[in-house]
Amino acid sequence: MSTPVQAAPALDVTASPCLARSVSVRPERFGALLYDFRTRTLMFLKSPRLTHVVRLMDGTTTVGDCMDRAGVPAEERGPLLQVLHHLQRIRMLTDHALPEGGPEERDTP
């Protein structure tokens, strides 16, 4: 008897996240480096196309629209959505409606 394989969670294409304010993007030939100054987390984006999608995320544009604008083909969207979900889970991507870190950081200079 085989066990069904569950798909990895993926970011909702109708979400409108943006990079956390504490995250810096450094372009590289392979894609980009993301560094979170708050948590000291370093992430490698190993795809120029993924980097383009992340740079388009401004908190007002949906993930699906960002992928359309970056020219991401349908067959590449699943894996990219999984990576974006991971970035959201570790709080490098945040919901545009919430200040990064919660409401207590909203008024911090």
MMTF fields as JSON, N, C-alpha, C and O atoms, coordinates in Angstrom:
{
  "mmtfVersion": "1.0.0",
  "mmtfProducer": "UNKNOWN",
  "numBonds": 435,
  "numAtoms": 436,
  "numGroups": 109,
  "numChains": 1,
  "numModels": 1,
  "chainsPerModel": [1],
  "groupsPerChain": [109],
  "chainIdList": ["A"],
  "bondAtomList": [4, 2, 8, 6, 12, 10, 16, 14, 20, 18, 24, 22, 28, 26, 32, 30, 36, 34, 40, 38, 44, 42, 48, 46, 52, 50, 56, 54, 60, 58, 64, 62, 68, 66, 72, 70, 76, 74, 80, 78, 84, 82, 88, 86, 92, 90, 96, 94, 100, 98, 104, 102, 108, 106, 112, 110, 116, 114, 120, 118, 124, 122, 128, 126, 132, 130, 136, 134, 140, 138, 144, 142, 148, 146, 152, 150, 156, 154, 160, 158, 164, 162, 168, 166, 172, 170, 176, 174, 180, 178, 184, 182, 188, 186, 192, 190, 196, 194, 200, 198, 204, 202, 208, 206, 212, 210, 216, 214, 220, 218, 224, 222, 228, 226, 232, 230, 236, 234, 240, 238, 244, 242, 248, 246, 252, 250, 256, 254, 260, 258, 264, 262, 268, 266, 272, 270, 276, 274, 280, 278, 284, 282, 288, 286, 292, 290, 296, 294, 300, 298, 304, 302, 308, 306, 312, 310, 316, 314, 320, 318, 324, 322, 328, 326, 332, 330, 336, 334, 340, 338, 344, 342, 348, 346, 352, 350, 356, 354, 360, 358, 364, 362, 368, 366, 372, 370, 376, 374, 380, 378, 384, 382, 388, 386, 392, 390, 396, 394, 400, 398, 404, 402, 408, 406, 412, 410, 416, 414, 420, 418, 424, 422, 428, 426, 432, 430],
  "bondOrderList": [1, 1, 1, 1, 1, 1, 1, 1, 1, 1, 1, 1, 1, 1, 1, 1, 1, 1, 1, 1, 1, 1, 1, 1, 1, 1, 1, 1, 1, 1, 1, 1, 1, 1, 1, 1, 1, 1, 1, 1, 1, 1, 1, 1, 1, 1, 1, 1, 1, 1, 1, 1, 1, 1, 1, 1, 1, 1, 1, 1, 1, 1, 1, 1, 1, 1, 1, 1, 1, 1, 1, 1, 1, 1, 1, 1, 1, 1, 1, 1, 1, 1, 1, 1, 1, 1, 1, 1, 1, 1, 1, 1, 1, 1, 1, 1, 1, 1, 1, 1, 1, 1, 1, 1, 1, 1, 1, 1],
  "groupList": [{"groupName": "MET", "atomNameList": ["N", "CA", "C", "O"], "elementList": ["N", "C", "C", "O"], "formalChargeList": [0, 0, 0, 0], "bondAtomList": [1, 0, 2, 1, 3, 2], "bondOrderList": [1, 1, 2], "singleLetterCode": "M", "chemCompType": "L-PEPTIDE LINKING"}, {"groupName": "SER", "atomNameList": ["N", "CA", "C", "O"], "elementList": ["N", "C", "C", "O"], "formalChargeList": [0, 0, 0, 0], "bondAtomList": [1, 0, 2, 1, 3, 2], "bondOrderList": [1, 1, 2], "singleLetterCode": "S", "chemCompType": "L-PEPTIDE LINKING"}, {"groupName": "THR", "atomNameList": ["N", "CA", "C", "O"], "elementList": ["N", "C", "C", "O"], "formalChargeList": [0, 0, 0, 0], "bondAtomList": [1, 0, 2, 1, 3, 2], "bondOrderList": [1, 1, 2], "singleLetterCode": "T", "chemCompType": "L-PEPTIDE LINKING"}, {"groupName": "PRO", "atomNameList": ["N", "CA", "C", "O"], "elementList": ["N", "C", "C", "O"], "formalChargeList": [0, 0, 0, 0], "bondAtomList": [1, 0, 2, 1, 3, 2], "bondOrderList": [1, 1, 2], "singleLetterCode": "P", "chemCompType": "L-PEPTIDE LINKING"}, {"groupName": "VAL", "atomNameList": ["N", "CA", "C", "O"], "elementList": ["N", "C", "C", "O"], "formalChargeList": [0, 0, 0, 0], "bondAtomList": [1, 0, 2, 1, 3, 2], "bondOrderList": [1, 1, 2], "singleLetterCode": "V", "chemCompType": "L-PEPTIDE LINKING"}, {"groupName": "GLN", "atomNameList": ["N", "CA", "C", "O"], "elementList": ["N", "C", "C", "O"], "formalChargeList": [0, 0, 0, 0], "bondAtomList": [1, 0, 2, 1, 3, 2], "bondOrderList": [1, 1, 2], "singleLetterCode": "Q", "chemCompType": "L-PEPTIDE LINKING"}, {"groupName": "ALA", "atomNameList": ["N", "CA", "C", "O"], "elementList": ["N", "C", "C", "O"], "formalChargeList": [0, 0, 0, 0], "bondAtomList": [1, 0, 2, 1, 3, 2], "bondOrderList": [1, 1, 2], "singleLetterCode": "A", "chemCompType": "L-PEPTIDE LINKING"}, {"groupName": "LEU", "atomNameList": ["N", "CA", "C", "O"], "elementList": ["N", "C", "C", "O"], "formalChargeList": [0, 0, 0, 0], "bondAtomList": [1, 0, 2, 1, 3, 2], "bondOrderList": [1, 1, 2], "singleLetterCode": "L", "chemCompType": "L-PEPTIDE LINKING"}, {"groupName": "ASP", "atomNameList": ["N", "CA", "C", "O"], "elementList": ["N", "C", "C", "O"], "formalChargeList": [0, 0, 0, 0], "bondAtomList": [1, 0, 2, 1, 3, 2], "bondOrderList": [1, 1, 2], "singleLetterCode": "D", "chemCompType": "L-PEPTIDE LINKING"}, {"groupName": "CYS", "atomNameList": ["N", "CA", "C", "O"], "elementList": ["N", "C", "C", "O"], "formalChargeList": [0, 0, 0, 0], "bondAtomList": [1, 0, 2, 1, 3, 2], "bondOrderList": [1, 1, 2], "singleLetterCode": "C", "chemCompType": "L-PEPTIDE LINKING"}, {"groupName": "ARG", "atomNameList": ["N", "CA", "C", "O"], "elementList": ["N", "C", "C", "O"], "formalChargeList": [0, 0, 0, 0], "bondAtomList": [1, 0, 2, 1, 3, 2], "bondOrderList": [1, 1, 2], "singleLetterCode": "R", "chemCompType": "L-PEPTIDE LINKING"}, {"groupName": "GLU", "atomNameList": ["N", "CA", "C", "O"], "elementList": ["N", "C", "C", "O"], "formalChargeList": [0, 0, 0, 0], "bondAtomList": [1, 0, 2, 1, 3, 2], "bondOrderList": [1, 1, 2], "singleLetterCode": "E", "chemCompType": "L-PEPTIDE LINKING"}, {"groupName": "PHE", "atomNameList": ["N", "CA", "C", "O"], "elementList": ["N", "C", "C", "O"], "formalChargeList": [0, 0, 0, 0], "bondAtomList": [1, 0, 2, 1, 3, 2], "bondOrderList": [1, 1, 2], "singleLetterCode": "F", "chemCompType": "L-PEPTIDE LINKING"}, {"groupName": "GLY", "atomNameList": ["N", "CA", "C", "O"], "elementList": ["N", "C", "C", "O"], "formalChargeList": [0, 0, 0, 0], "bondAtomList": [1, 0, 2, 1, 3, 2], "bondOrderList": [1, 1, 2], "singleLetterCode": "G", "chemCompType": "PEPTIDE LINKING"}, {"groupName": "TYR", "atomNameList": ["N", "CA", "C", "O"], "elementList": ["N", "C", "C", "O"], "formalChargeList": [0, 0, 0, 0], "bondAtomList": [1, 0, 2, 1, 3, 2], "bondOrderList": [1, 1, 2], "singleLetterCode": "Y", "chemCompType": "L-PEPTIDE LINKING"}, {"groupName": "LYS", "atomNameList": ["N", "CA", "C", "O"], "elementList": ["N", "C", "C", "O"], "formalChargeList": [0, 0, 0, 0], "bondAtomList": [1, 0, 2, 1, 3, 2], "bondOrderList": [1, 1, 2], "singleLetterCode": "K", "chemCompType": "L-PEPTIDE LINKING"}, {"groupName": "HIS", "atomNameList": ["N", "CA", "C", "O"], "elementList": ["N", "C", "C", "O"], "formalChargeList": [0, 0, 0, 0], "bondAtomList": [1, 0, 2, 1, 3, 2], "bondOrderList": [1, 1, 2], "singleLetterCode": "H", "chemCompType": "L-PEPTIDE LINKING"}, {"groupName": "ILE", "atomNameList": ["N", "CA", "C", "O"], "elementList": ["N", "C", "C", "O"], "formalChargeList": [0, 0, 0, 0], "bondAtomList": [1, 0, 2, 1, 3, 2], "bondOrderList": [1, 1, 2], "singleLetterCode": "I", "chemCompType": "L-PEPTIDE LINKING"}],
  "groupTypeList": [0, 1, 2, 3, 4, 5, 6, 6, 3, 6, 7, 8, 4, 2, 6, 1, 3, 9, 7, 6, 10, 1, 4, 1, 4, 10, 3, 11, 10, 12, 13, 6, 7, 7, 14, 8, 12, 10, 2, 10, 2, 7, 0, 12, 7, 15, 1, 3, 10, 7, 2, 16, 4, 4, 10, 7, 0, 8, 13, 2, 2, 2, 4, 13, 8, 9, 0, 8, 10, 6, 13, 4, 3, 6, 11, 11, 10, 13, 3, 7, 7, 5, 4, 7, 16, 16, 7, 5, 10, 17, 10, 0, 7, 2, 8, 16, 6, 7, 3, 11, 13, 13, 3, 11, 11, 10, 8, 2, 3],
  "groupIdList": [1, 2, 3, 4, 5, 6, 7, 8, 9, 10, 11, 12, 13, 14, 15, 16, 17, 18, 19, 20, 21, 22, 23, 24, 25, 26, 27, 28, 29, 30, 31, 32, 33, 34, 35, 36, 37, 38, 39, 40, 41, 42, 43, 44, 45, 46, 47, 48, 49, 50, 51, 52, 53, 54, 55, 56, 57, 58, 59, 60, 61, 62, 63, 64, 65, 66, 67, 68, 69, 70, 71, 72, 73, 74, 75, 76, 77, 78, 79, 80, 81, 82, 83, 84, 85, 86, 87, 88, 89, 90, 91, 92, 93, 94, 95, 96, 97, 98, 99, 100, 101, 102, 103, 104, 105, 106, 107, 108, 109],
  "secStructList": [7, 7, 7, 7, 7, 7, 7, 7, 7, 7, 7, 7, 6, 6, 7, 7, 3, 3, 3, 7, 6, 6, 3, 3, 3, 3, 3, 3, 6, 6, 3, 3, 3, 3, 3, 3, 6, 6, 6, 6, 3, 3, 3, 3, 3, 7, 7, 2, 2, 2, 2, 2, 2, 2, 2, 2, 7, 5, 1, 1, 1, 7, 2, 2, 2, 2, 2, 2, 2, 2, 6, 7, 7, 2, 2, 2, 2, 2, 2, 2, 2, 2, 2, 2, 2, 2, 2, 2, 2, 6, 6, 1, 3, 3, 3, 6, 6, 1, 7, 6, 6, 7, 4, 4, 4, 6, 6, 7, 7],
  "xCoordList": [0.845, 0.0, 0.887, 1.776, 0.656, 1.471, 0.792, -0.434, 1.618, 1.125, 1.027, 1.977, -0.108, -0.209, 0.783, 0.988, 1.381, 2.342, 1.586, 0.812, 1.824, 1.175, 2.042, 3.266, 1.4, 2.123, 2.608, 1.945, 3.757, 4.276, 3.36, 2.796, 3.204, 2.349, 2.889, 4.098, 1.98, 2.361, 1.625, 0.545, 2.218, 1.613, 0.398, 0.418, -0.634, -1.858, -1.571, -1.024, -1.945, -1.672, -2.477, -2.169, -3.509, -4.298, -3.777, -4.294, -2.75, -2.15, -1.345, -0.923, -1.137, -0.361, 0.733, 0.694, 1.711, 2.765, 3.81, 3.809, 4.686, 5.833, 7.01, 6.836, 8.195, 9.372, 9.25, 8.775, 9.681, 9.711, 10.684, 11.665, 10.412, 11.277, 12.702, 13.633, 12.874, 14.196, 15.002, 16.137, 14.444, 15.1, 15.746, 15.133, 16.996, 17.753, 17.959, 18.171, 17.896, 18.096, 19.39, 19.572, 20.291, 21.527, 21.525, 21.597, 21.443, 21.432, 22.737, 23.818, 22.611, 23.752, 23.509, 22.384, 24.54, 24.384, 23.373, 22.627, 23.346, 22.456, 21.035, 20.129, 20.822, 19.52, 19.718, 19.888, 19.693, 19.884, 20.136, 19.849, 20.679, 20.794, 19.79, 19.699, 19.04, 18.15, 18.751, 19.118, 18.852, 19.364, 18.38, 17.993, 17.977, 17.064, 17.895, 18.46, 17.966, 18.766, 18.17, 18.876, 16.891, 16.24, 16.616, 16.9, 16.617, 16.858, 18.223, 18.606, 18.954, 20.248, 20.126, 21.05, 18.992, 18.749, 19.214, 18.911, 19.952, 20.432, 19.772, 19.804, 19.181, 18.545, 19.098, 19.34, 19.291, 19.727, 18.517, 17.826, 18.261, 17.258, 18.036, 18.73, 17.921, 18.764, 18.161, 18.436, 17.346, 16.708, 16.475, 15.841, 16.977, 16.687, 15.182, 14.711, 14.432, 12.985, 12.321, 11.448, 12.726, 12.198, 12.563, 11.741, 13.778, 14.211, 13.325, 12.93, 13.017, 12.151, 10.772, 10.218, 10.221, 8.908, 8.961, 8.081, 9.985, 10.104, 10.223, 9.617, 10.987, 11.144, 9.839, 9.626, 8.975, 7.69, 6.668, 5.685, 6.891, 5.94, 6.014, 6.986, 4.967, 4.962, 3.858, 3.656, 3.14, 2.063, 0.728, -0.292, 0.712, -0.552, -0.851, -1.996, 0.156, 0.015, -0.05, 0.723, -0.958, -1.064, 0.141, 0.831, 0.371, 1.458, 1.251, 2.2, 0.017, -0.276, 0.063, 0.633, -0.284, 0.044, 1.554, 2.069, 2.262, 3.728, 4.331, 5.258, 3.804, 4.312, 4.0, 4.823, 2.822, 2.481, 3.452, 3.981, 3.688, 4.58, 6.016, 6.75, 6.426, 7.788, 7.906, 9.002, 6.788, 6.821, 7.049, 7.668, 6.562, 6.748, 5.777, 4.563, 6.299, 5.416, 4.651, 5.098, 3.521, 2.65, 3.391, 3.169, 4.265, 4.959, 5.978, 6.386, 6.391, 7.346, 6.662, 7.323, 5.383, 4.699, 4.616, 4.806, 4.339, 4.217, 5.457, 5.354, 6.638, 7.851, 8.142, 8.597, 7.885, 8.127, 7.174, 7.575, 5.929, 4.966, 5.383, 5.129, 6.021, 6.515, 7.649, 7.699, 8.549, 9.642, 9.076, 9.504, 8.13, 7.524, 6.793, 6.807, 6.156, 5.5, 6.542, 6.306, 7.69, 8.759, 9.238, 9.436, 9.423, 9.846, 8.81, 9.164, 7.546, 6.501, 6.518, 6.34, 6.733, 6.75, 7.873, 7.7, 9.023, 10.139, 10.121, 11.063, 9.044, 8.747, 9.667, 9.851, 10.238, 10.936, 9.921, 10.144, 8.816, 7.668, 6.594, 6.352, 5.957, 4.913, 3.633, 3.64, 2.548, 1.256, 1.318, 1.669, 0.979, 1.074, 0.181, 0.437, -0.864, -1.805, -1.284, -1.773, -0.295, 0.236, 1.66, 2.453, 2.012, 3.406, 4.241, 3.797, 5.425, 6.292, 6.578, 6.936, 6.418, 6.652, 5.415, 5.458, 4.333, 3.109, 2.87, 3.718, 1.717, 1.335, 2.257, 2.351, 2.944, 3.8, 4.986, 5.555, 5.378, 6.508, 6.085, 6.94, 4.808, 4.308, 4.855, 5.228, 4.913, 5.323, 6.787, 7.234, 7.54, 8.947, 9.737, 9.611, 10.553, 11.334, 12.423, 13.165],
  "yCoordList": [-1.179, 0.0, 1.238, 1.366, 2.125, 3.337, 4.48, 4.559, 5.35, 6.521, 7.675, 7.936, 8.377, 9.517, 10.612, 10.912, 11.19, 12.271, 13.59, 13.911, 14.347, 15.649, 16.71, 16.702, 17.606, 18.711, 19.679, 19.882, 20.263, 21.276, 22.489, 22.81, 23.173, 24.364, 25.419, 25.551, 26.149, 27.198, 28.484, 28.457, 29.586, 30.893, 31.066, 30.643, 31.672, 31.945, 33.008, 34.068, 32.712, 33.656, 34.941, 35.921, 34.956, 36.179, 37.047, 38.141, 36.567, 37.357, 38.508, 38.451, 39.55, 40.723, 41.045, 42.1, 40.15, 40.406, 41.386, 41.751, 41.796, 42.618, 42.203, 41.52, 42.613, 42.326, 43.048, 44.182, 42.382, 43.023, 44.197, 44.166, 45.214, 46.402, 46.086, 46.814, 45.012, 44.652, 43.831, 43.455, 43.544, 42.689, 43.526, 44.433, 43.193, 43.843, 42.835, 41.649, 43.306, 42.457, 42.875, 44.042, 41.907, 42.18, 41.34, 40.113, 41.988, 41.245, 40.466, 40.939, 39.278, 38.422, 37.818, 37.859, 37.262, 36.639, 35.501, 35.305, 34.753, 33.598, 33.979, 33.153, 35.209, 35.658, 36.796, 37.95, 36.452, 37.494, 36.87, 35.697, 37.695, 37.357, 38.212, 39.418, 37.591, 38.329, 38.248, 37.167, 39.378, 39.387, 40.125, 41.257, 39.47, 40.08, 40.598, 39.813, 41.913, 42.528, 42.296, 42.409, 41.974, 41.733, 40.36, 40.223, 39.348, 37.972, 37.431, 36.332, 38.203, 37.783, 36.554, 35.745, 36.426, 35.31, 35.689, 36.772, 34.78, 34.966, 33.912, 32.723, 34.343, 33.426, 33.695, 34.84, 32.627, 32.727, 32.515, 31.503, 33.444, 33.246, 32.791, 33.588, 31.523, 30.93, 31.016, 30.18, 32.02, 32.189, 33.671, 34.346, 34.184, 35.577, 35.836, 36.925, 34.846, 35.02, 35.157, 36.006, 34.332, 34.436, 35.793, 36.423, 36.238, 37.55, 38.65, 39.573, 38.55, 39.545, 39.555, 40.621, 38.369, 38.278, 38.943, 39.735, 38.629, 39.193, 40.714, 41.413, 41.228, 42.687, 43.375, 44.544, 42.662, 43.235, 43.269, 44.005, 42.486, 42.415, 43.694, 43.939, 44.504, 45.808, 45.941, 47.017, 44.845, 44.895, 45.297, 45.241, 45.703, 46.069, 45.172, 45.097, 44.501, 43.646, 42.191, 41.78, 41.407, 40.006, 39.211, 39.611, 38.079, 37.19, 36.747, 36.708, 36.418, 36.006, 37.085, 36.797, 38.329, 39.44, 39.636, 39.908, 39.502, 39.627, 38.545, 38.809, 37.322, 36.232, 36.483, 36.196, 37.012, 37.358, 38.402, 38.254, 39.459, 40.541, 40.065, 40.587, 39.067, 38.538, 37.467, 36.97, 37.108, 36.116, 34.694, 33.902, 34.35, 32.999, 32.042, 32.234, 31.006, 30.042, 29.202, 29.054, 28.668, 27.902, 26.756, 26.498, 26.07, 24.909, 25.289, 24.426, 26.537, 26.981, 27.596, 27.84, 27.846, 28.578, 27.789, 28.362, 26.5, 25.689, 25.761, 26.102, 25.443, 25.526, 26.942, 27.108, 27.959, 29.333, 29.708, 30.395, 29.269, 29.549, 28.883, 29.419, 27.721, 27.054, 27.859, 28.009, 28.37, 29.205, 30.477, 30.878, 31.102, 32.324, 32.043, 32.874, 30.88, 30.494, 30.394, 30.847, 29.803, 29.7, 31.089, 31.337, 31.985, 33.349, 34.044, 34.826, 33.761, 34.342, 33.702, 34.389, 32.399, 31.689, 32.189, 32.265, 32.53, 33.034, 34.56, 35.17, 35.161, 36.584, 37.503, 38.665, 36.993, 37.875, 38.558, 39.679, 37.882, 38.481, 38.694, 37.823, 39.844, 40.135, 40.565, 40.963, 40.474, 40.949, 42.469, 43.08, 43.083, 44.546, 45.251, 46.404, 44.582, 45.232, 45.287, 46.073, 44.456, 44.414, 44.928, 44.538, 45.784, 46.19, 44.991, 44.173, 44.873, 43.754, 43.744, 44.77, 42.584, 42.459, 42.728, 42.547, 43.146, 43.381, 44.849, 45.687, 45.166, 46.566, 47.327, 48.55, 46.632, 47.344, 48.021, 48.958, 47.565, 48.177, 49.336, 50.033, 49.553, 50.568, 51.953, 52.684, 52.327, 53.677, 53.775, 54.826, 52.685, 52.698, 53.521, 53.286, 54.487, 55.307, 54.512, 55.054],
  "zCoordList": [0.0, 0.0, 0.0, 0.842, -0.915, -0.983, -0.243, -0.159, 0.283, 0.996, 0.017, -0.72, -0.008, -0.929, -0.554, 0.622, -1.561, -1.348, -1.304, -2.205, -0.242, -0.13, -0.787, -0.654, -1.486, -2.119, -1.047, -0.029, -1.286, -0.36, -0.396, -1.443, 0.748, 0.747, -0.213, -0.407, -0.795, -1.744, -1.388, -0.798, -1.75, -1.517, -2.422, -3.578, -1.914, -2.668, -3.733, -3.431, -4.977, -6.071, -5.958, -6.636, -5.11, -4.936, -3.796, -3.566, -3.076, -1.994, -2.59, -3.746, -1.791, -2.237, -1.227, -0.593, -1.067, -0.089, -0.617, -1.793, 0.271, -0.119, 0.752, 1.761, 0.362, 1.179, 2.51, 2.576, 3.562, 4.872, 4.818, 4.074, 5.598, 5.605, 6.038, 5.694, 6.786, 7.283, 6.279, 6.572, 5.105, 4.111, 3.015, 2.451, 2.734, 1.665, 0.533, 0.785, -0.705, -1.881, -2.561, -2.908, -2.749, -3.482, -4.756, -4.689, -5.908, -7.171, -7.368, -7.02, -7.927, -8.257, -9.635, -10.133, -10.255, -11.574, -11.546, -12.506, -10.448, -10.345, -9.94, -10.045, -9.481, -8.985, -8.001, -8.393, -6.7, -5.686, -4.322, -4.082, -3.445, -2.027, -1.278, -1.507, -0.384, 0.507, 1.898, 2.359, 2.564, 3.931, 4.812, 4.522, 5.894, 6.853, 8.023, 8.784, 8.162, 9.218, 10.602, 11.604, 10.667, 11.957, 12.507, 13.697, 11.648, 12.096, 11.68, 12.079, 10.877, 10.324, 9.427, 9.335, 8.778, 7.87, 6.469, 5.968, 5.849, 4.482, 3.602, 3.92, 2.507, 1.558, 0.163, -0.217, -0.581, -1.968, -2.87, -2.751, -3.757, -4.801, -6.028, -6.659, -6.362, -7.397, -8.79, -9.65, -9.001, -10.299, -10.556, -9.745, -11.672, -12.012, -12.142, -11.813, -12.617, -12.765, -11.393, -11.211, -10.429, -9.065, -8.471, -7.807, -8.706, -8.22, -8.795, -8.083, -10.077, -10.722, -10.058, -9.79, -9.793, -9.136, -7.765, -7.426, -6.975, -5.621, -5.682, -4.87, -6.623, -6.743, -7.158, -6.835, -7.865, -8.277, -7.138, -7.213, -6.097, -4.982, -4.162, -3.446, -4.28, -3.609, -2.57, -2.006, -2.314, -1.34, -1.928, -1.24, -3.194, -3.839, -5.039, -5.484, -5.559, -6.731, -6.281, -5.416, -6.853, -6.448, -6.946, -7.884, -6.293, -6.696, -8.144, -8.927, -8.494, -9.867, -10.877, -11.929, -10.565, -11.464, -11.569, -12.654, -10.458, -10.487, -11.372, -12.137, -11.266, -12.102, -13.575, -14.444, -13.853, -15.243, -15.781, -16.883, -15.001, -15.443, -15.609, -16.449, -14.807, -14.903, -15.983, -16.244, -16.612, -17.683, -17.209, -17.92, -16.02, -15.479, -16.171, -16.091, -16.854, -17.508, -16.474, -15.337, -16.869, -15.967, -15.281, -14.098, -16.01, -15.435, -14.357, -13.58, -14.289, -13.265, -12.046, -11.036, -12.113, -11.041, -9.74, -8.667, -9.808, -8.592, -7.714, -6.535, -8.269, -7.452, -6.941, -5.809, -7.765, -7.308, -6.175, -5.235, -6.253, -5.184, -3.877, -2.798, -3.969, -2.762, -2.128, -0.907, -2.949, -2.43, -1.801, -0.718, -2.467, -1.931, -0.62, 0.289, -0.519, 0.738, 1.852, 2.972, 1.539, 2.538, 2.968, 4.157, 2.011, 2.349, 3.23, 4.112, 2.992, 3.834, 5.227, 6.233, 5.276, 6.554, 7.459, 8.675, 6.873, 7.686, 7.791, 8.297, 7.308, 7.449, 6.646, 7.007, 5.57, 4.638, 3.726, 3.269, 3.467, 2.784, 3.837, 4.673, 3.794, 4.772, 4.074, 2.909, 4.806, 4.319, 4.316, 5.326, 3.188, 3.096, 4.095, 4.443, 4.565, 5.477, 6.91, 7.721, 7.22, 8.577, 8.592, 7.736, 9.529, 9.621, 10.025, 10.832, 9.488, 9.796, 11.289, 11.867, 11.91, 13.335, 14.17, 15.387, 13.575, 14.325, 14.59, 14.283, 15.159, 15.357, 16.291, 16.194, 17.197, 18.134, 17.457, 18.017, 16.252, 15.549, 14.66, 14.114, 14.505, 13.574, 13.89, 12.973, 15.152, 15.527, 15.933, 16.392, 15.766, 16.14, 15.133, 13.932, 15.583, 14.639, 13.964, 13.145]
}
